[in-house]
Amino acid sequence: MGAKSQLVHNFSAGPGALPKKVIERVRNDFPNWNGTGMSITEISHRSKDFIECASKAENNLRSLLNVPDDYHVLFLQGGATLQFSMIPMNLGEKNSLVDYVVTGSWGNKAVKEAKKYKHVNIASDSVANNYTSINDENTWSRSKVADYIHITSNETIAGVEYNFVPETGNIPLVSDISSTILSRPLEISKFGLVYAGAQKNIGPAGLTIVIVRKDLINDIPKIPALLNYHNYIESQSMYNTPPVFSWYVAGLVFEYLLDCGGLKVIEKINKEKSKLLYDFVDNSEFYSNPVDKKCRSRMNIPFLLKDNSLNELFLAKSLSEGLANLKGHRSVGGMRASIYNATGIDAVRDLIDFMKGFENKFG
Ligand SMILES: *Cc1c(COP(=O)(O)O)cnc(C)c1O
């Protein structure tokens, strides 16, 4: 198939697309990184070269997100999924009360882990509308006292994203930002902790970013060393060997985004990209998106074909035209176009052209 031998537009939900410029830079620098005579995967993480690379990445991430000084930025492993456990293990008192707002399957997974360490109050759960919307903030039944309140900023599978930051007063707000990180500016000071697996909108899998307010972290010696935030804080995220390659590539992506003009510029492009596709889908008789308009994701856009039996044909034809990874998650069905930062407006235009042609022929 032609698609195998040429570059494609990649609509994967994760691992997601990387900017072409970053891929080229990695290819050029790989054999002899930073003049070391070695590749980045062969050097010591304790070497001066890597420590510089690592702290540059942190500084660039801090400037992209405007991270205040009273927050730690940590580079961890284990994916966002390990954070489902580390957060309840590390934040607040043992077995204390915490609130969770569930807007889809990732939120449900976070709850399942939290229940092992905390008393979980489900402040809101939009299962009744099949996770196609976010319940109004004033309907949430929040605890008066809770060690934190957890939300999922974007449910990657159903394509449901917060377009507001909940007001939680002095209860720390914790957010899974795996699929929105760096897609728009974020007011970090409104959060106690945010976390993201890198492989959606940053870089290669194996790296997890955690940004946490300093006063929320205590040393808890009873939990395993590698699950204790304190140990990473004390060691600049190098308690053991960190994911050197992923960290380096993430650093290149941060640099690239700064060169693009930062997150305000990126947000503008992402708004435009998603609007193009939603407008097309909404004006079509053949394609549809079930998500409440006020919480539609800018990053992950699921859409259904009027006739399900055409799904396989749609996927085969789109791939042969260089539009890869459009299959929807099995729990939702249909298609999903993930349009992270590295999937450009040209990709969205080509997708829409393809969708028009497909509808004309088979619709
Ligand atoms: C992908 C994803 C996860 C799981 O991430 P891993 O890094 O694979 O553990 C969790 N939350 C959200 C919102 C995601 O999109």
The ligand as a Gaussian input file, in Angstrom:
#p B3LYP/6-31G(d) Opt

LIG

0 1
 C       -3.639000       8.336000      27.444000
 C       -4.231000       8.878000      28.670000
 C       -3.951000       8.321000      29.936000
 C       -3.054000       7.119000      30.092000
 O       -1.770000       7.473000      29.835000
 P       -0.532000       6.487000      30.013000
 O        0.609000       7.438000      29.883000
 O       -0.621000       5.484000      28.919000
 O       -0.610000       5.871000      31.350000
 C       -4.523000       8.899000      31.042000
 N       -5.320000       9.971000      30.938000
 C       -5.612000      10.532000      29.745000
 C       -6.513000      11.728000      29.698000
 C       -5.072000      10.001000      28.579000
 O       -5.363000      10.566000      27.396000

